[in-house]
């Protein structure tokens, strides 16, 4: 039996095409379902972000001035 390169190439391309189609359809079937709806119960208590923002900004500014003062004093001593 003699293999003709054209027919071998045609068979390989059809096989690759069917493999690609199978993989694509498998991926779409494996997609996750929609998430469940949120529970209708009350929202759990939590700490809002607004409570400590002003205090954090003040601490950051004070720490920044402290570090700048510390670096200037270190350079002056050298």
MDTraj code that builds the backbone (N, CA, C; nanometers):
import mdtraj as md
import numpy as np

residues = "UNK UNK UNK UNK UNK UNK UNK UNK UNK UNK UNK UNK UNK UNK UNK UNK UNK UNK UNK UNK UNK UNK UNK UNK UNK UNK UNK UNK UNK UNK UNK UNK UNK UNK UNK UNK UNK UNK UNK UNK UNK UNK UNK UNK UNK UNK UNK UNK UNK UNK UNK UNK UNK UNK UNK UNK UNK UNK UNK UNK UNK UNK UNK UNK UNK UNK UNK UNK UNK UNK UNK UNK UNK UNK UNK UNK UNK UNK".split()
xyz = np.array([
    [0.0840, -0.1165, 0.0000],
    [0.0000, 0.0000, 0.0000],
    [0.0892, 0.1237, 0.0000],
    [0.0570, 0.2150, -0.0858],
    [0.1379, 0.3338, -0.1019],
    [0.0627, 0.4535, -0.0422],
    [0.1324, 0.5293, 0.0461],
    [0.0734, 0.6484, 0.1062],
    [0.1036, 0.7693, 0.0195],
    [-0.0002, 0.8400, -0.0133],
    [0.0146, 0.9617, -0.0913],
    [0.0162, 1.0783, 0.0085],
    [0.1168, 1.1663, 0.0010],
    [0.1269, 1.2736, 0.0995],
    [0.0034, 1.3628, 0.1073],
    [-0.0658, 1.3866, -0.0050],
    [-0.1838, 1.4726, -0.0024],
    [-0.2947, 1.4115, 0.0825],
    [-0.3207, 1.2843, 0.0679],
    [-0.4269, 1.2221, 0.1462],
    [-0.3877, 1.2131, 0.2930],
    [-0.2627, 1.1877, 0.3224],
    [-0.2182, 1.1825, 0.4611],
    [-0.2356, 1.3192, 0.5257],
    [-0.2015, 1.4251, 0.4527],
    [-0.2176, 1.5604, 0.5040],
    [-0.3655, 1.5935, 0.5248],
    [-0.4514, 1.5505, 0.4340],
    [-0.5947, 1.5762, 0.4468],
    [-0.6516, 1.5022, 0.5677],
    [-0.6080, 1.3804, 0.5893],
    [-0.6568, 1.3030, 0.7040],
    [-0.6092, 1.3673, 0.8342],
    [-0.4827, 1.4107, 0.8376],
    [-0.4293, 1.4737, 0.9577],
    [-0.5009, 1.6052, 0.9881],
    [-0.5290, 1.6830, 0.8852],
    [-0.5967, 1.8106, 0.9096],
    [-0.7390, 1.7879, 0.9591],
    [-0.8084, 1.6863, 0.9056],
    [-0.9432, 1.6555, 0.9541],
    [-0.9393, 1.6059, 1.0981],
    [-0.8381, 1.5261, 1.1308],
    [-0.8247, 1.4759, 1.2671],
    [-0.7969, 1.5902, 1.3646],
    [-0.7086, 1.6815, 1.3267],
    [-0.6786, 1.7958, 1.4128],
    [-0.7998, 1.8875, 1.4289],
    [-0.8749, 1.9069, 1.3224],
    [-0.9952, 1.9892, 1.3293],
    [-1.0986, 1.9265, 1.4220],
    [-1.1190, 1.7969, 1.4109],
    [-1.2169, 1.7321, 1.4986],
    [-1.1693, 1.7332, 1.6439],
    [-1.0383, 1.7195, 1.6663],
    [-0.9847, 1.7259, 1.8015],
    [-1.0046, 1.8660, 1.8601],
    [-0.9792, 1.9687, 1.7794],
    [-0.9978, 2.1061, 1.8258],
    [-1.1444, 2.1334, 1.8578],
    [-1.2344, 2.0885, 1.7739],
    [-1.3773, 2.1085, 1.7998],
    [-1.4221, 2.0355, 1.9260],
    [-1.3693, 1.9166, 1.9477],
    [-1.4028, 1.8409, 2.0682],
    [-1.3545, 1.9142, 2.1927],
    [-1.2326, 1.9696, 2.1864],
    [-1.1784, 2.0410, 2.3021],
    [-1.2592, 2.1677, 2.3305],
    [-1.2970, 2.2402, 2.2278],
    [-1.3740, 2.3630, 2.2475],
    [-1.5113, 2.3314, 2.3051],
    [-1.5758, 2.2303, 2.2559],
    [-1.7076, 2.1966, 2.3092],
    [-1.6963, 2.1437, 2.4517],
    [-1.5882, 2.0751, 2.4833],
    [-1.5685, 2.0262, 2.6197],
    [-1.5474, 2.1394, 2.7169],
    [-1.4782, 2.2427, 2.6742],
    [-1.4552, 2.3577, 2.7614],
    [-1.5867, 2.4298, 2.7895],
    [-1.6704, 2.4435, 2.6882],
    [-1.7966, 2.5137, 2.7099],
    [-1.8906, 2.4331, 2.7994],
    [-1.8814, 2.3013, 2.7950],
    [-1.9655, 2.2199, 2.8820],
    [-1.9148, 2.2205, 3.0255],
    [-1.7860, 2.2455, 3.0450],
    [-1.7286, 2.2443, 3.1788],
    [-1.7360, 2.3806, 3.2458],
    [-1.7990, 2.4777, 3.1835],
    [-1.8097, 2.6115, 3.2420],
    [-1.8914, 2.6040, 3.3706],
    [-1.8529, 2.6821, 3.4717],
    [-1.9269, 2.6762, 3.5994],
    [-2.0653, 2.7384, 3.5866],
    [-2.1533, 2.6938, 3.6735],
    [-2.2891, 2.7485, 3.6772],
    [-2.2864, 2.8872, 3.7391],
    [-2.3983, 2.9568, 3.7285],
    [-2.4085, 3.0889, 3.7891],
    [-2.4024, 3.0749, 3.9414],
    [-2.3444, 3.1727, 4.0107],
    [-2.3377, 3.1630, 4.1566],
    [-2.4764, 3.1737, 4.2183],
    [-2.4940, 3.1181, 4.3359],
    [-2.6256, 3.1250, 4.4004],
    [-2.6573, 3.2681, 4.4412],
    [-2.7846, 3.3019, 4.4529],
    [-2.8217, 3.4379, 4.4934],
    [-2.7798, 3.4629, 4.6384],
    [-2.7572, 3.5878, 4.6748],
    [-2.7169, 3.6171, 4.8136],
    [-2.8285, 3.5844, 4.9110],
    [-2.7874, 3.5534, 5.0322],
    [-2.8874, 3.5176, 5.1328],
    [-2.9683, 3.6406, 5.1724],
    [-3.0975, 3.6240, 5.1978],
    [-3.1827, 3.7392, 5.2299],
    [-3.1684, 3.7867, 5.3739],
    [-3.0791, 3.7272, 5.4516],
    [-3.0638, 3.7642, 5.5921],
    [-2.9982, 3.9002, 5.6094],
    [-2.9869, 3.9446, 5.7337],
    [-2.9246, 4.0752, 5.7603],
    [-2.7756, 4.0715, 5.7287],
    [-2.7218, 4.1876, 5.7007],
    [-2.5796, 4.1990, 5.6704],
    [-2.5007, 4.1814, 5.7999],
    [-2.3944, 4.0997, 5.7994],
    [-2.3181, 4.0813, 5.9232],
    [-2.2486, 4.2110, 5.9635],
    [-2.2340, 4.2337, 6.0929],
    [-2.1700, 4.3585, 6.1365],
    [-2.0226, 4.3592, 6.0982],
    [-1.9748, 4.4746, 6.0645],
    [-1.8352, 4.4898, 6.0286],
    [-1.7897, 4.6308, 6.0602],
    [-1.6611, 4.6506, 6.0546],
    [-1.6080, 4.7830, 6.0825],
    [-1.6020, 4.8622, 5.9532],
    [-1.6705, 4.9742, 5.9463],
    [-1.6621, 5.0545, 5.8248],
    [-1.5229, 5.1168, 5.8125],
    [-1.4829, 5.1454, 5.6916],
    [-1.3496, 5.1980, 5.6679],
    [-1.3376, 5.3432, 5.7133],
    [-1.4472, 5.4141, 5.7303],
    [-1.4433, 5.5559, 5.7645],
    [-1.4000, 5.5830, 5.9084],
    [-1.4093, 5.4862, 5.9962],
    [-1.3830, 5.5123, 6.1382],
    [-1.2419, 5.5602, 6.1665],
    [-1.1403, 5.5016, 6.1060],
    [-1.0038, 5.5349, 6.1440],
    [-0.9233, 5.6056, 6.0377],
    [-0.9862, 5.6527, 5.9317],
    [-0.9120, 5.7127, 5.8211],
    [-0.8443, 5.8423, 5.8631],
    [-0.9135, 5.9271, 5.9364],
    [-0.8556, 6.0556, 5.9779],
    [-0.7369, 6.0314, 6.0713],
    [-0.7518, 5.9380, 6.1635],
    [-0.6424, 5.9058, 6.2543],
    [-0.5222, 5.8508, 6.1778],
    [-0.5465, 5.7667, 6.0795],
    [-0.4364, 5.7121, 5.9994],
    [-0.3649, 5.8205, 5.9195],
    [-0.4394, 5.9156, 5.8641],
    [-0.3779, 6.0250, 5.7878],
    [-0.2930, 6.1120, 5.8798],
    [-0.3437, 6.1430, 5.9982],
    [-0.2678, 6.2241, 6.0939],
    [-0.1394, 6.1517, 6.1352],
    [-0.1495, 6.0229, 6.1641],
    [-0.0304, 5.9451, 6.2010],
    [0.0706, 5.9414, 6.0862],
    [0.0236, 5.9275, 5.9639],
    [0.1135, 5.9234, 5.8488],
    [0.1855, 6.0565, 5.8309],
    [0.1155, 6.1678, 5.8485],
    [0.1778, 6.3002, 5.8339],
    [0.2813, 6.3215, 5.9435],
    [0.2472, 6.2882, 6.0676],
    [0.3409, 6.3042, 6.1791],
    [0.4639, 6.2156, 6.1579],
    [0.4434, 6.0922, 6.1170],
    [0.5562, 6.0020, 6.0922],
    [0.6427, 6.0536, 5.9775],
    [0.5805, 6.1105, 5.8740],
    [0.6559, 6.1673, 5.7628],
    [0.7437, 6.2828, 5.8076],
    [0.6875, 6.3749, 5.8873],
    [0.7678, 6.4857, 5.9399],
    [0.8812, 6.4351, 6.0288],
    [0.8542, 6.3317, 6.1086],
    [0.9570, 6.2737, 6.1951],
    [1.0720, 6.2177, 6.1118],
    [1.0393, 6.1424, 6.0054],
    [1.1438, 6.0824, 5.9215],
    [1.2238, 6.1911, 5.8489],
    [1.1575, 6.2965, 5.8003],
    [1.2280, 6.4053, 5.7330],
    [1.3227, 6.4744, 5.8314],
    [1.2756, 6.5012, 5.9526],
    [1.3590, 6.5637, 6.0554],
    [1.4780, 6.4738, 6.0901],
    [1.4552, 6.3443, 6.1008],
    [1.5598, 6.2486, 6.1341],
    [1.6663, 6.2441, 6.0238],
    [1.6255, 6.2454, 5.8979],
    [1.7207, 6.2403, 5.7869],
    [1.8008, 6.3700, 5.7800],
    [1.7370, 6.4848, 5.8010],
    [1.8082, 6.6140, 5.7982],
    [1.9119, 6.6211, 5.9101],
    [1.8787, 6.5725, 6.0299],
    [1.9741, 6.5722, 6.1398],
    [2.0911, 6.4787, 6.1134],
    [2.0654, 6.3664, 6.0511],
    [2.1717, 6.2708, 6.0203],
    [2.2682, 6.3324, 5.9186],
    [2.2168, 6.4049, 5.8171],
    [2.3020, 6.4684, 5.7174],
    [2.3819, 6.5826, 5.7807],
    [2.3220, 6.6550, 5.8749],
    [2.3918, 6.7666, 5.9390],
    [2.5068, 6.7182, 6.0248],
    [2.4963, 6.5999, 6.0846],
    [2.6022, 6.5444, 6.1693],
    [2.7208, 6.4967, 6.0866],
    [2.6988, 6.4589, 5.9619],
    [2.8074, 6.4088, 5.8769],
    [2.8927, 6.5184, 5.8340],
])
top = md.Topology()
chain = top.add_chain()
for i, resn in enumerate(residues, 1):
    res = top.add_residue(resn, chain, resSeq=i)
    for name in ("N", "CA", "C"):
        top.add_atom(name, md.element.get_by_symbol(name[0]), res)
traj = md.Trajectory(xyz[None], top)
